[in-house]
Amino acid sequence: MAENIKKAYESVLEEEGVPFRWETHGNLWRQSPEKVLKKSNVLLFPDYLTEQIPYEFSVWVEDFIDLGGNVFIVYNCGTREDNGSYREKAVFTRLLGLNYITYNEYNSLAFQMANIRFKDQQAVDLFEIPCGKMDEEFTLTGYQYGKLSYPVAKVDINFVDNKKVYASSVYEDGKILPNTFHKKQGKGNVLFANIPLGYLKAYGSDDLLIRTFLRVFLFDISHIPYLCNTPLNKGGIVINWHIDNYREIKNINRFEKLGFLRKSLPSSFHITAGDFVNEEGDEMGFDASRHPDLIRKMMQYGAIGSHGGWAHNWFADRLVDNDLSPEEIEYYVKLNSQVLSMITHYDIKEYAAPNGVHPQPLMTRILEKLGFTCYYYPGDSGSRPNRTFSHGKMVSEKVIAFPVMPFHRMVSVQELGWADVSVDRYRKWLDGSLDYVVTNRTIFLCYSHLYDFEDNPQYIESFQDFLDRMEILKGEDKLIVKPMSYFTDFIHKMLQTKYNFILRDNLMVVELSNPQGLEGISVAIPKYLCRKPPGRGFYIEESKDYYYVNITEEVYEKNIICNLR
């Protein structure tokens, strides 16, 4: 399991553009903290990989922090003896002021399930939690599940000093104890999270927390240089319409007139091509081959993708019941995309699961075999596009998952209507999601059906205003709105970019290269370390802590030279 969790951390760090290397505690121990600090001021102790750290090593780590190092301790670090038994106290109990291994006291209750509740809106904003992933108490929620329960350790608090608590564990017995906190010590910092972040990524289909917690530690606390993972470091939105039955035949023209389809905001249209929905002969399908004119119309407003295998509910139900062999699944997905490809005259690259039924890893590996590059995904909800994991393994290096952005238990407008969500709440979620994307420079997938708005016309004006505001933000150069495949191409380009941050002769040199070219690639350079870099072929944006160098010329190699402060 540890090796799988290691791969999960590696995947997220690669996708976040973070340079890293693995070190054993023994190798660090053989060096002085001062020597290690000259190479790196950041240490991460992941869950499950670092359970068996010697007690004595904690002294070295505390010296490292006092001298200016930054340390992130996750979940069960240093909780086991060499023989595998649980310790009486965790290695970093003194440093943290709490013991996070209490097996000797609580036995089987030493590890429990708990809700994660953030302290306030400021903590939510710092940890980049989308507004649709929380309830009114700032407790983490999930699509269809409501409040989510996470594995946490039962902790004993020894003392409270200068810790800043960002989130708490709310146990089933109602007890509330610190879960995530930041502490300054000497010239350095320590962050602790009582959540198995790597395990959740590798085995729990939950990419959001490991990603946001690493971003807080690495970018907001440690201020390391890194490669940005969105085009020109801007926020992005994918508008994903699922076209799956006959009702959309008239809705496409109707909602085109209402401004839902805009050439300035190209969308992803994922179509179920068959002539039936539930059972063969019901004639309720979109029947793509009989409506090529509508598909060509949608092509003017974005990219065409495939929505399941020929018949929407029929295909989803058989996936749920395991009534289709892998060969049959492949046949129907291929049939669906071939019909669409005959009309569009291009290969279909995007996919969406009907009713969200996407059995991993089988479905994604079929998609990869058939040449798809990306897919709508109900797992990892609220997170960024990523190479998702299932059963401890990366599902695909080539096919990118686009997690849907939830509205608490719901996703589509149809679900909002069933739950009688007020127009005001819906409008606030749309506005909050746009603010989230722009502020955090992330990519957000917004999905629904046109018939959702036909059935719930009370939401039409709010969505029109949402699109209007997108156009304003796009005009202000703060937002990119493109189909799923556009962002997929960039993610692969970013992952293939080679980069080095080299300190020498009172300079930091950023070396970049990519055989596909570097246009659109961005680098974040910390202000505390460097002065604003001069040069051509890029423009610079600034935040409180970073210079963002955005490359605008199509070159294959580039060095950015910064004077150190």
N, C-alpha and C positions, 0 to 999 in steps of 0.2 A: 504493500500500500504506500509506503513512504516514497518509493521511486515514482509512482503515479502522481502523488501530490507534488513532488519536485517538478515534474513535467508541467503540472498545472501552473505553478508559479512562473516557470520559464516562459510559458505561452503568454501569460498576461504581461509580464515584463517586456517581452518582445513586442507585443501589440501596443504597449505604452511608450515604446522608444527609449527604454531604460538600459544603459550599459550595466552589466553585472558579471560577477564571477562567483563560483562556489568555493568556500574555504571550510576546512575542518577547524573545530575549536582548538585542536592540538597545534595546527600550523599557526594560528593566531597567537596562541599562548607562548610559542617559541620566539615571538617578536614582542618588542615593547609597544605599548599603546601609542607612543609618540611616533614610532616608525610606521605603524599601520595608518595613522592619521595622515601621514604625508601622501599616502596612496589613495585613501578613501576615508571620509568622515561618516560613513553610513554602514550600519550593520543591521541585518534582518534575521530574526530567529523564527522560521516558519513553524507552523503546527506540525506535529508528528515527525518531522525531520530532526528535531533538536530535543527530544524527550530526555536523552541520557547525557546531559552536560554535567561535569563535576561541579560540586559546590564551590570549590576553590576558584573556578574560572570566573565566578561572579565578581571577585575582587578586581580582576583584570578589566572586566566590562565596566565596572564603576569608575575605574581610573580613566578608561577610554572616554566615558561620558563627561567626567569632570574636566578633561582637557579639550573638550569641544566636539566629541563624537555624538552621533544621533543613533539611537537604538530602537527597534520595533520588536516587541516580544508578543508572540501570538499563542494564545490558548494554553497548550500543555507543554510548553518549553521547560525542560529541566525538571520534570515531575517524576521520573523513574530512576531507580538504581541501575547499575550495570547488569544485574540479573533480571531486570524487567519488573521488579516489584515497585509499588508506589512508595514515594518518599513521605516522610512525616511533614516536611515543608518543601516547597518548591525552591529551586536554586535562587530565583530573583525575589524571594519574599521580602528580604530586607530592603532591597532597592525600591520595590513597588509599594511597600507598606501594606501588603495583603498576601495571604497564602491562598494559592489557587489550586492546591491539591489537598483535599481534606478527606481522603479515603479512610484514614485511620479513625476519623471521628464519625463520618457519615456513611461509610461503607458504600452500598449500591446507590445511595443518594448523593454521592460526591459529584456525579455528573447527572444533570437533569436537562429537561427541555424548558425553555423560557422564551417569552416575547422580548424583543429588543426595542426599547423606548428611548428616543433621543431627548436630550434635555430641553431644547428649545429650537426656535427657527434658526438661530445663529449656528447651532451645531448641525442642523439639517443641511444648511447651505454649505458649511465647511466640508461635510462629507458627501456632497453632491448627490443627495437623495432626491429623486423626482417626487413632485407633489402627489402623484397618483400612486406612490408606493407607501403611503402613510395614512393613518387615520387622524382624527382631530387631536389625539393625544401624542402625535409624533411616533406612534408604534408602527413598525414595519408590517406591511400587508402584501398579499399576493393575489394575482388573478385567480378568481374562483374560490380562493381559500380564506380570504379575510386576514385576520391577524396570523402572522407566521410564528411558528415555534422553532427555535434553534437550539442545538446542543451547546450547553455552557457548563462550566465548572461551578460548583457551590464554593463560594469564597468566604474566608474569614478575614475581616479587616483588623489589622494590628494597630494602625494609626492613620490619621489623615493629616497630610502636610500641605505642600503647595501643588497638589494635584488638581487638574482641571478636568472634571468628569463630563464627557460628551454624551454618553449613553449608559443606560442601566439595564440589567436583567430583571424582568418581572417574572418571578417563579410561579409555578402553579398554586403554591400555598399562599400567594399574595405578597410574599416578601420581595423587597426591591433592594438590589445590591449593585455596586458599580460594575459596569461591563467594559467600557472603553474610556481611558483617560490619558491625558498628556501631563508630563511632569518635567519641569526644568531642573537641572542639577549641574552645578558648576557652570561651565561654558556650553554644556550640551543639553540634549533632550532625550526623553524616553517616552514612547507610546506603547500602551498595553491594550490588547483586545482579547476579551474572553469569548472568542468565537473561532471555530476551526475553519478559517478562511480558505485554505488550500483544499481541505476535504470537501467543502461545499462546492467549490469549483469543479473538482475532479469527479465527485460522486453525487452531488446534489442538484445539478443543473441550475446553479445559482452563481452567476458570474459577477453580479453587481457588487457585492460586499468586498471581495478580495480586490477588485479594481479600484473602488472608491477609497478603501482604507490605504492601499498602497499609494494612491495619488496624494492623499493627505500627508502621509509620512514623507514621501520622497519629494513632493513639489511644494507643499505648504509649510512643512516643518524643516526639512533638510535643504530645500532649494537646490537640487542637483540640476545640471544641464541635461536636456533630453530632446529626443526627436518627437515632434508633434504628430498626432495620428489622424488629423482631419485635413482636407485640402486647404492650403494657405491658413491653417489653424483657425478655421471658421466653423461655427455650428452648422449642422445639416439636418434636413428633414426629408424623409421618404413618405409621400402620400400614397398609401397602398389601397387600391380599390379591388375588391373581390367580386367578380362578375360570374355568378354561378347558376342563374335560372332565367326563365323566360321573362320575368318582370323587368329585367334590365334592358330588354329590347326597346321599350318606349322610354325608359328612364335616362338612357344615354343622351338622347336628344333633349329631353326635358331639363336635365341638370346641366347640360352644356349651356342652355339659355339662361339658367340661374347663376352661371359663373362658377360652377364647381370644377369645370374642366378649363384650364388656362394654359396657354402655350408658354407663358412666363413662369409657370410652376409645374414643370413636367412630372407626371406621376408614374407609378407602376400599376398597370392594369393586369390582374391575374385572372385568367378566364378558364372556366370549366367548359370544355368544347362540346360535350355530348348532348344528345337530344332528349335525355331523361334525367331525373334527379333522384328519385327514390327507388323506382323499379322500372325495368325496361318496358317501354310502351306508354309511360305516363305522359310523355310529350311536354314535360315541364322544364326541360333543359334549355340552355341558351342556344344550343344548336349552331355552333360557330360557322360551320360550312354553309349554312343558309343565310348568314348575315355578315359576309365579308366587308360590306360597305360600312357597318358599324365598327368593325375592328380597324379598318383603315382610318376611320374618323378618330378612334382612340389613339392611333399611332401618331396623329398630329399633336397629341397632348402628352406623350410620354412613351414608355416602353411596354411591350406586351410580354406577359409572363404566363406560366401554366399554373392552374389551380387544381391540383389533384389528378385523378385518373378517370377522365371521361364523364363520370356521373357523380355529382357532389356528395349527396348523402349516402348513396349506394356504395361508393368507394370508401368513404369514412367508416361506415358501419362495418364493412367487411374487414377493414384494418383493425378495428376495435375487437372484433370477434375472432381474429386470426384465421379468417376464411380464405385468404389469398396467399399463395406461395410467393416467395421472392420473385420468381420468374413471372408470375401473373401481375404482381405489383409493377414490375418494370414494364411489362407489356402495356398496361393501361396508362401509365405516366407517359410512356413513349408515344402511344397513340394520340393522347391529348396534345402533346407538344408538336407532333408532326402535322396535325391538322392546322394548328396555329401558324406553324412555320410555312406551310404552303400558302397561307394568306399574306403573311408579313414579308415573306422572302428573306427572312434571316433566322439564324438559329436561336431558339428560345433558351435564355440563360437564367431566368428568374422563376421561382417556384413558391407556392403557398399551400399549406396543408388544409384540406377541407375539414371544417369543424375543429381545426387545430390538432388533428390526429397525425402525429409525425413520429412514428416509432423509431427510436434511436438504438443503435447506429445504423440499422438496416436501411431506412429511407434515405438518409444522407449519402450513404455509399452507393445506392442506386442512382441518386441524382448526379453524383460525381462521374459514374460510369457513362451516364447519358449526356454529359457535357454541361450540366447546370453549374453555375458559379455562386449562387446565393439563394437564400430562402427565408421567408417569414417564419418566425419561431415563437411558440408560446412559452418555451423554457427561457431561463436567464432573464425573466421579465424585468423591464425597466433599465436594462444595461445597454452598453454599446454593442455594435456589431463585433462578432468575435468568432474564433475557431472553438466551438463549444466542445465540451467533454461529456462522455457518457460511460458509466461503469469504470471510471478511472482512466480512460483513454481519450486522446483527442480523436474526434470523429472523422475529421478531414482537414488537411492543410489547405485544400484548394477551394472548398465550398464554405462560404461565410454565412453564419447565422445572423439574422436581423431580429433581435428580440422585440416583441411588441411592447408598446408603452401602455401600461394599464391605468384604468381609473378605479383604483381600489380593487374590488372583486370583479370589475367589468372591463371590457375592452371596446366592443362595438357600440355604436349609437343605439342599435336595437336593444342591447342589454340595458343601456341607460333608460330607455323607454319602459322596459319591463319593470325596472326598479323605481320608476317614477322619480328619477333624478330631476331636480329643478333646473330650469334654463340658466339661472344665475350660477348654480354650482358648476354646470357644464362650461359656461363661459369662463369662469375663474380657472378651471382646469386647463382649458385651451390656452389662456393667457399665461398661466403659470408654467405650462410646458414650453411655450415659446421662449419665455424669459430664461428657463432652465437651459435650453439648447444654446442660446446665444451666450449666456454668462459662462457656462462650463465648456463651451466649444466641443460639444458632443453631437452624436447622430441619433436621431429619434425617429421611430417608425410609427406613423399614425394610420390606423386601418379602420375601414368600415365598408359597408355596401351602400350603393345608391338607394336601394329599397328601404334601408334603415331610415332614411330621411323622408321617404314617401310615407312610411308608417308613422313617423314622428316629426311632423312638419314644424313643431315648436322649436326644434333645434337648427332649422335651416339658416336663419339670420345669424345666429352665433357662429356657425361654420363659415358663412360668407365673410363675416368680419375677421375671422381667424385667417382666411386666405388673403384678405385685404392687408392685414398686418404683416403677413409673410412677405407680400410684395414690397411693403414699405421697408422692412428690414433688409430684404434683398437689395433694394435700391440704395440703402445706406451701406452696403458692402459688409453686412454683419451676418448674413445667412446665405446658405446654399440650399436650394430645393431641386432635387434631381431624383431620377429613378434609382432603385436599389443597385442595379448593375454598375452605375457610375461610381458610387462609393466603394463597391467591391473592387473595382479596378484600382482605385486609389489605395485601398488597404493593402493589396498585393504589392503595389509599387512601393509603398512605405516599408513593408516588411522586407523587400529586396534591396532597400537602400543600406549601404554600408556606411558606418559613421564611427568616428573616433573623436574624443575630447582630450587633447594633449596639452599639458601644462609644461612650458619651457621658457626660459629667458624672460621672465616677467610677462609672458603672454599665455593666452589660451588659444590654441589652434583647433578649429572644428574642421575635420576632414570628411568630405561627403563624396560618395560615388554611387552611380546607378546606371547600368547599361540601357535602361528604359528612359533615362533622362531625369533631371531633378526639378523640373518645373512643377510648382505646387507644393513642394516639400518645405517644411518649416522646422526651425530649430529654436528651442527655448534656452536662453542664456541668462544665468542668474545675475541680478544687478549687484548683489553684495560682493560678488567675485570679480566682475568685469565691468569695464566701461563700454559705452555704446560703440559697436563695431562700425567702422567706415567701410565703404565698398560699393560696387555696382552690381546690377543684376538681381537686386532684392530690395524689398522695402521693410521697414521695421515698425512694429506696433509695440506698445508698452503696457504692462500692468504694474502693480505696486512692486512686485518682486522680480519680474522678468522682462528682458527684451525678446520679442519674437521676430526672428529673421525669416522672412517669407521669400522664397526664391521664385523669380518671375521669368528667368531666361531658361531656354532649353539647352542646358549643358549637361554633360555626363559626369564631370568631376568639378568640385569646387572646394576651396579652402576659405573659411571665414576666420579672420584674425582679430582677436580682442586683446586690448591692454588690460592687465590685471590692476585692481585698485590697490 
